[in-house]
Amino acid sequence: MNPAIGILGWIIIGALAGWIGSKLMGTDSRQGPIANIVIGVLGAVVGGFVTRFLFGDNPGNNGYIASFLVALLGSCVVILGWQALSRRRA
């Protein structure tokens, strides 16, 4: 597979996961599309590490739906972490 297609796919999956995660967490009105992409991609990384640690998951074996669900879960965790840090500073 072409690496550029893979990167583009991860950006699209990350953007969708970040957007839906921000909707679920009630932070969509405070975030813009760039923040959704960043949170979604960070969520995919966090989710990937967690699933690999817990289940010995090989990310090369996942399909788009499993990757999306992992990114969505990870984006919710990233949003919770960000909220906890921002509350602590205030």
GULUMDREN-255140 format. One record per atom (N, C-alpha, C, CB): residue number from 0; x, y, z; chain; residue in one letter; atom name. Coordinates in steps of 0.05 Angstrom, whole numbers, plus 32768, in hexadecimal, padded with zeros to 4 digits. Each point is the difference from the previous one (the first is absolute). Glycine has a CB too. Layout:
N
n c1 c2 c3 chain res atom
NUM X Y Z A A CA
...
END
This chain:
90
n c1 c2 c3 chain res atom
0 8011 7FE9 8000 A M N
0 7FEF 8017 8000 A M CA
0 8012 8019 8000 A M C
0 7FDB 7FE7 8018 A M CB
1 801C 802D 7FDA A N N
1 800E 8019 7FFF A N CA
1 8000 800E 801B A N C
1 7FF3 8004 7FCF A N CB
2 8025 8004 803C A P N
2 8000 800C 801A A P CA
2 7FF0 801A 8002 A P C
2 802D 7FEC 8006 A P CB
3 7FD2 8023 7FE4 A A N
3 7FF0 8019 8001 A A CA
3 7FE2 7FFA 8004 A A C
3 8022 8016 7FE2 A A CB
4 7FD5 7FD4 8012 A I N
4 7FE4 7FF8 8003 A I CA
4 7FFB 7FF9 801D A I C
4 7FFD 7FF0 7FD0 A I CB
5 8016 8001 803C A G N
5 7FFD 7FF8 801C A G CA
5 7FFF 8018 8013 A G C
5 8018 7FD6 7FF5 A G CB
6 7FFA 803D 8006 A I N
6 8000 8018 8011 A I CA
6 7FE6 8010 7FFD A I C
6 8032 8002 7FFC A I CB
7 7FC5 8000 7FEB A L N
7 7FE7 800E 7FFB A L CA
7 7FE9 7FF2 800E A L C
7 8012 8011 7FD4 A L CB
8 7FEE 7FD5 802A A G N
8 7FEB 7FF0 800E A G CA
8 8000 8004 801E A G C
8 8003 7FDE 7FDC A G CB
9 8015 8023 8030 A W N
9 8002 8005 801D A W CA
9 7FF6 801C 8007 A W C
9 8026 7FE0 8002 A W CB
10 7FE0 8034 7FED A I N
10 7FF6 801B 8005 A I CA
10 7FE2 8001 7FFF A I C
10 802B 8013 7FED A I CB
11 7FCA 7FDF 7FFF A I N
11 7FE2 8000 7FFE A I CA
11 7FF4 7FF1 8017 A I C
11 8004 8001 7FCE A I CB
12 8007 7FE8 8039 A I N
12 7FF5 7FF1 8017 A I CA
12 8004 8010 801A A I C
12 800B 7FD4 7FE9 A I CB
13 800C 8039 801A A G N
13 8005 8010 8017 A G CA
13 7FED 8018 8002 A G C
13 8030 7FF3 7FFE A G CB
14 7FCB 801A 7FEB A A N
14 7FED 8017 8000 A A CA
14 7FE4 7FF7 8008 A A C
14 801C 8016 7FDC A A CB
15 7FDB 7FD4 8019 A L N
15 7FE5 7FF6 8007 A L CA
15 7FFF 7FF7 801D A L C
15 7FFA 7FF1 7FD1 A L CB
16 801A 8001 8038 A A N
16 8001 7FF7 801C A A CA
16 8001 8018 8013 A A C
16 8016 7FD5 7FF2 A A CB
17 7FFB 803F 8008 A G N
17 8002 8018 8011 A G CA
17 7FE6 800F 8000 A G C
17 8030 8002 7FF6 A G CB
18 7FC3 8001 7FF3 A W N
18 7FE6 800F 7FFF A W CA
18 7FEB 7FF1 8010 A W C
18 800D 8012 7FD3 A W CB
19 7FF0 7FD4 8029 A I N
19 7FEB 7FF1 800E A I CA
19 8007 7FFF 801E A I C
19 7FF6 7FE5 7FD6 A I CB
20 8023 8018 8030 A G N
20 8009 8000 801C A G CA
20 7FF9 801B 800E A G C
20 8024 7FE0 7FF5 A G CB
21 7FE1 8036 7FFC A S N
21 7FF9 801A 800C A S CA
21 7FE2 8004 8003 A S C
21 802A 8013 7FEC A S CB
22 7FC6 7FE1 8002 A K N
22 7FE3 8001 8002 A K CA
22 7FF8 7FF0 8019 A K C
22 7FFA 8004 7FCE A K CB
23 8011 7FE4 8035 A L N
23 7FF9 7FEF 8017 A L CA
23 8008 800D 801B A L C
23 8006 7FD7 7FE3 A L CB
24 8011 8036 801D A M N
24 800A 800C 8018 A M CA
24 7FF6 801D 8005 A M C
24 8028 7FE3 7FFB A M CB
25 7FC8 8028 7FF2 A G N
25 7FF5 801A 8003 A G CA
25 8013 8017 7FFD A G C
25 7FE0 7FEB 801E A G CB
26 8036 8011 7FD3 A T N
26 8014 8015 7FFC A T CA
26 8001 800A 7FE4 A T C
26 801A 7FEB 8024 A T CB
27 7FD4 800D 7FCB A D N
27 8001 8008 7FE4 A D CA
27 7FFE 801E 7FFB A D C
27 7FEC 7FD4 7FF5 A D CB
28 8004 803A 801C A S N
28 7FFD 801D 7FFC A S CA
28 8019 800F 8007 A S C
28 7FCF 7FFB 800A A S CB
29 8043 7FF9 8005 A R N
29 8019 800E 8008 A R CA
29 8017 7FF8 7FEE A R C
29 7FF0 8001 802E A R CB
30 800D 7FEB 7FC1 A Q N
30 8015 7FF7 7FEE A Q CA
30 7FFA 8006 7FE3 A Q C
30 800A 7FDB 8021 A Q CB
31 800A 8029 7FD0 A G N
31 7FFD 8003 7FE3 A G CA
31 8008 7FE7 7FF2 A G C
31 8009 8030 8004 A G CB
32 7FF5 7FD0 7FE2 A P N
32 8007 7FE7 7FF0 A P CA
32 801D 7FF7 8004 A P C
32 7FDD 800E 7FDF A P CB
33 8035 8005 8023 A I N
33 801C 7FF8 8003 A I CA
33 8004 7FF2 801B A I C
33 800F 8027 7FE4 A I CB
34 7FE5 7FE4 8031 A A N
34 8002 7FF3 801B A A CA
34 7FF3 7FE4 7FFF A A C
34 7FFF 802D 8016 A A CB
35 7FEB 7FD0 7FDB A N N
35 7FF4 7FE5 7FFD A N CA
35 8013 7FED 7FF3 A N C
35 7FD3 8015 7FFD A N CB
36 803B 7FF4 7FEE A I N
36 8013 7FEE 7FF3 A I CA
36 8017 7FF9 8013 A I C
36 7FF4 8015 7FD4 A I CB
37 8017 7FFF 8039 A V N
37 8016 7FFB 8013 A V CA
37 7FF8 7FED 8016 A V C
37 8013 802D 7FF5 A V CB
38 7FD6 7FD8 8017 A I N
38 7FF6 7FEF 8016 A I CA
38 7FFA 7FE4 7FF6 A I C
38 7FED 8028 8017 A I CB
39 8008 7FD6 7FD1 A G N
39 7FFA 7FE5 7FF4 A G CA
39 801A 7FF1 7FFB A G C
39 7FD6 8012 7FEC A G CB
40 803E 7FFB 8008 A V N
40 8019 7FF2 7FFB A V CA
40 800E 7FF9 801A A V C
40 8005 8018 7FD4 A V CB
41 7FFC 7FFA 803F A L N
41 800B 7FF9 801A A L CA
41 7FF1 7FEA 800D A L C
41 800F 802F 8006 A L CB
42 7FD6 7FD1 7FF7 A G N
42 7FF0 7FEB 800B A G CA
42 8006 7FE5 7FF3 A G C
42 7FDC 8022 8009 A G CB
43 8029 7FDF 7FDD A A N
43 8007 7FE7 7FF2 A A CA
43 801A 7FF5 800B A A C
43 7FE8 8010 7FD7 A A CB
44 802B 8001 802E A V N
44 801A 7FF7 800B A V CA
44 7FFC 7FF5 801C A V C
44 8018 8023 7FE4 A V CB
45 7FDA 7FEC 802D A V N
45 7FFB 7FF7 801B A V CA
45 7FF0 7FE6 8000 A V C
45 8000 802F 8010 A V CB
46 7FEB 7FCF 7FE0 A G N
46 7FF0 7FE8 7FFE A G CA
46 8010 7FE9 7FF5 A G C
46 7FD8 801B 7FF9 A G CB
47 803A 7FEA 7FF4 A G N
47 8011 7FEB 7FF5 A G CA
47 8013 7FF5 8015 A G C
47 7FFC 8015 7FD3 A G CB
48 8010 7FFC 803D A F N
48 8012 7FF7 8015 A F CA
48 7FF1 7FF0 8015 A F C
48 801E 8027 7FF8 A F CB
49 7FCB 7FE2 800F A V N
49 7FF0 7FF2 8015 A V CA
49 7FF7 7FE5 7FF6 A V C
49 7FF0 802C 8012 A V CB
50 8005 7FD2 7FD6 A T N
50 7FF7 7FE6 7FF6 A T CA
50 8018 7FED 7FFB A T C
50 7FD9 8016 7FEB A T CB
51 803E 7FF5 800D A R N
51 8017 7FEF 7FFC A R CA
51 800A 7FF5 801B A R C
51 800D 801A 7FD7 A R CB
52 7FF2 7FF8 803E A F N
52 8009 7FF8 801A A F CA
52 7FED 7FEB 800C A F C
52 8015 802D 8007 A F CB
53 7FD1 7FD8 7FF7 A L N
53 7FEC 7FEF 800D A L CA
53 7FFC 7FE5 7FF1 A L C
53 7FEA 8029 8011 A L CB
54 8015 7FD9 7FD4 A F N
54 7FF8 7FE9 7FF1 A F CA
54 8016 7FF5 7FED A F C
54 7FD3 8011 8002 A F CB
55 8045 7FFB 7FFF A G N
55 8015 7FF8 7FED A G CA
55 7FF7 8004 7FE4 A G C
55 800F 7FDF 8021 A G CB
56 7FE2 8036 7FDB A D N
56 7FF4 8006 7FE6 A D CA
56 8015 8008 7FEB A D C
56 7FD6 800E 8018 A D CB
57 8027 7FE8 7FD0 A N N
57 8011 8008 7FEA A N CA
57 7FF0 8013 7FEF A N C
57 801A 7FD4 8001 A N CB
58 7FEE 8046 7FFE A P N
58 7FF0 8013 7FF1 A P CA
58 7FFE 7FFB 7FE2 A P C
58 800E 8021 8022 A P CB
59 8004 7FCF 7FD3 A G N
59 7FFF 7FF9 7FE4 A G CA
59 7FE9 7FED 7FFA A G C
59 8031 8007 7FFD A G CB
60 7FC4 7FEC 8017 A N N
60 7FEA 7FED 7FFC A N CA
60 7FE5 800C 8003 A N C
60 801E 7FDD 8010 A N CB
61 7FE0 803C 7FF9 A N N
61 7FE7 800D 8005 A N CA
61 7FF4 800B 7FE6 A N C
61 800E 800B 802F A N CB
62 7FD8 7FF5 7FCF A G N
62 7FF3 800D 7FE9 A G CA
62 7FFA 801C 8007 A G C
62 7FED 7FD5 7FF1 A G CB
63 8006 8039 7FFD A Y N
63 7FFA 801C 8005 A Y CA
63 7FEC 8004 8017 A Y C
63 8008 8009 7FD0 A Y CB
64 7FE5 7FE5 8033 A I N
64 7FEC 8003 8015 A I CA
64 800D 7FFC 801C A I C
64 7FDC 7FEF 7FE1 A I CB
65 8035 7FFD 8022 A A N
65 800E 7FFC 8019 A A CA
65 8013 8017 8006 A A C
65 7FFC 7FCE 7FFA A A CB
66 8012 803C 7FF1 A S N
66 8011 8017 8004 A S CA
66 7FF1 8018 8008 A S C
66 801F 7FED 7FDE A S CB
67 7FCA 8017 8016 A F N
67 7FEF 8017 8007 A F CA
67 7FF7 7FFF 801D A F C
67 7FF1 8003 7FD0 A F CB
68 8006 7FE5 8038 A L N
68 7FF6 7FFD 801C A L CA
68 8017 8004 8014 A L C
68 7FDD 7FE0 7FEF A L CB
69 803A 8017 800B A V N
69 8017 8004 8012 A V CA
69 8007 801E 8001 A V C
69 8012 7FD2 7FF5 A V CB
70 7FED 803B 7FF3 A A N
70 8006 801D 8000 A A CA
70 7FEB 8010 800E A A C
70 8017 7FFA 7FD5 A A CB
71 7FCF 7FFE 8029 A L N
71 7FEB 800D 800E A L CA
71 8003 7FFD 801E A L C
71 7FE1 7FF8 7FD9 A L CB
72 8024 7FF0 8031 A L N
72 8005 7FFC 801C A L CA
72 8018 8010 800A A L C
72 7FEC 7FD2 7FFC A L CB
73 8029 802D 7FF4 A G N
73 8018 8010 8008 A G CA
73 7FFB 801E 8000 A G C
73 801B 7FDB 7FED A G CB
74 7FD5 802F 8000 A S N
74 7FFB 801C 7FFF A S CA
74 7FEF 8009 8019 A S C
74 8002 7FFF 7FCE A S CB
75 7FEC 7FF0 803B A C N
75 7FF1 8006 8018 A C CA
75 8013 8001 8018 A C C
75 7FD7 7FEA 7FED A C CB
76 803C 8004 8014 A V N
76 8014 8000 8016 A V CA
76 8011 8019 7FFF A V C
76 8001 7FCD 8000 A V CB
77 8008 803B 7FE8 A V N
77 8010 8018 7FFD A V CA
77 7FEF 8019 8009 A V C
77 801A 7FEB 7FDA A V CB
78 7FCD 8016 801E A I N
78 7FEF 8017 8008 A I CA
78 7FFD 8000 801F A I C
78 7FE8 7FFE 7FD4 A I CB
79 8013 7FEB 8038 A L N
79 7FFE 7FFF 801D A L CA
79 801A 8009 800E A L C
79 7FE0 7FDA 7FFC A L CB
80 8037 801E 7FF9 A G N
80 801A 8008 800A A G CA
80 8004 801E 7FFE A G C
80 8012 7FD4 7FF4 A G CB
81 7FE6 8037 7FF5 A W N
81 8003 801D 7FFB A W CA
81 7FEE 8010 8014 A W C
81 800B 7FF7 7FCF A W CB
82 7FDC 7FFF 8035 A Q N
82 7FEE 800D 8012 A Q CA
82 800B 7FFF 801D A Q C
82 7FD9 7FF4 7FE2 A Q CB
83 8032 7FF6 8026 A A N
83 800C 7FFE 801B A A CA
83 8017 8013 8003 A A C
83 7FF2 7FD0 8002 A A CB
84 801F 8032 7FEA A L N
84 8017 8012 8002 A L CA
84 7FF7 801D 8000 A L C
84 801C 7FDE 7FE9 A L CB
85 7FD1 8029 8007 A S N
85 7FF7 801C 7FFF A S CA
85 7FF1 8008 8019 A S C
85 7FFD 7FFC 7FCE A S CB
86 7FF5 7FF1 803F A R N
86 7FF3 8006 8019 A R CA
86 8014 8005 8017 A R C
86 7FD9 7FE5 7FF1 A R CB
87 803D 800B 800D A R N
87 8014 8002 8015 A R CA
87 800E 801B 7FFF A R C
87 8007 7FCE 7FFE A R CB
88 7FFD 803D 7FE9 A R N
88 800E 801A 7FFD A R CA
88 7FEE 8017 8009 A R C
88 801A 7FEC 7FDA A R CB
89 7FCC 8011 8023 A A N
89 7FEE 8016 8005 A A CA
89 7FFA 8004 801D A A C
89 7FEC 7FF8 7FD5 A A CB
END
